[in-house]
Amino acid sequence: MPLDDDTDDDLGGFDPPLPPEDRLWRHPSELASLGRPLGATTAPRRRPAARGSAWPIAAVAGLVGAALSTGVMALTGTLSTNVVERSVVEKVAVTPVVSSPMVRGERGVVAVTQRLAPAIARLVLTQPDGMTTGSAVIFRDDGLLLTSALLLDDTIAIDVILADGRHFEGRLLGVDRPTDVAVVEIDADHLPVAVLGSSEDLEVGSPTIAIGSALAAGEAPAVSTGVISAIERRVDEAGESLHGMIQTDAPVDVGGAGGPLVDASGSVIGIVATMGAAGADGFCFATPINLARRVAGQLMASGQATHGWLGIKGGDLTTEQAQAMAVDGGAHIRGVETNSPASGAGLAPDDVITDIDGDPVASASALVVAMRDHEPGDAVTLGYWRDDQRHEVVVTVGPAPPG
């Protein structure tokens, strides 16, 4: 098919080839015509400006880029004389898996432990009656660690020992005893961090690993394996109560308190509580990581955590009472605080709370856990029974008193 006369279409928009003296490469026949031996080279000549030099385009692009960069720096404060804080690293698992076969077998446990060990620190605590030890999890690479609040009771000084043997003085940013969560800070950065998983949708029977800090640099951490034996458990010890805890049959000694409870993928699903550590019943308990992360955020922001509060003292509904009311369970009110949200709403002793905003409440502990989803000032609808009749009342949640 003959070519037409439209030069632009035929050449696809390309310019005619440059003369030999303006090209870096020449065909051997061209060199011969120029009187040069084959294989000889000459210094390339600068392309004449008349042939569409690219420097004006580059200059314009550079100016535009500089303007855009200046705008970005102005927005981010880079042009300021103040030092800009670098980004911190916190790893969160996108799709946590608690039933992966990775943990099954010795090799899987070893792999998980080796990956997580650098992010576990040992705490040596100075207290009025002597020294004690515990563990902590590095969850931000700028030196922030999660641990057990009850472990730090009456602590005078905190020595943080990293897996590589380095020692740092720890500073306590805040503690929250109701959830057994504390945040400790050290002057270090670019630290290895643990991957934080999710404590939602945990299944009883899923494999777990409890990892405590190593006793010395270069040594292996303390490791125990087991399964999740219960969720949303209440733990009572020495007048203290913890609610909504993960229960596992992986045994943990006292030095493992504050360390991580991880799932089969190696993601942290809980912070091992001081309560129940080295317990005679063979179980240990952990604060769910979703709750621990939320509380840690509040402790970092203000040094204290805020919890929704109704102002009642209660216990679980007996089986006979539940059958009589045709409910699965409830929180039996045994006392109401003066000037509390509950008293203002007219709740009284012997009332039985069975639901909150339409969701069933199976126990007094379940009511405490449900209130964690509400901030002071929120209005909640409580369903309750009094004198064999069901009632509803709207209560404005208050802040829990300190202590």
WORAGI-V228870 format. One record per run of one state. SS is the DSSP state (h for helix, s for strand, l for the rest). FROM is the first residue (numbers start at 1). LEN is the number of residues. If there is no record, write none. Layout:
# WORAGI-V228870
ss = {SS	SS}
from = {FROM	FROM}
len = {LEN	LEN}
This chain:
# WORAGI-V228870
ss = {l	h	l	h	l	h	l	h	l	h	l	s	l	h	l	h	l	s	l	s	l	s	l	h	l	s	l	s	l	s	l	s	l	s	l	s	l	s	l	h	l	s	l	s	l	s	h	l	s	l	s	l	h	l	s	l	h	l	s	l	s	l	h	l	s	l	s	l	s	l}
from = {1	7	12	20	23	28	34	49	52	55	77	91	93	101	104	106	118	120	128	130	141	144	148	150	153	155	162	167	177	181	186	195	197	207	213	222	238	240	249	254	257	260	263	268	273	284	289	303	308	310	312	317	319	326	331	337	341	345	352	357	359	361	364	372	379	387	389	397	398	400}
len = {6	5	8	3	5	6	15	3	3	22	14	2	8	3	2	12	2	8	2	11	3	4	2	3	2	7	5	10	4	5	9	2	10	6	9	16	2	9	5	3	3	3	5	5	11	5	14	5	2	2	5	2	7	5	6	4	4	7	5	2	2	3	8	7	8	2	8	1	2	4}
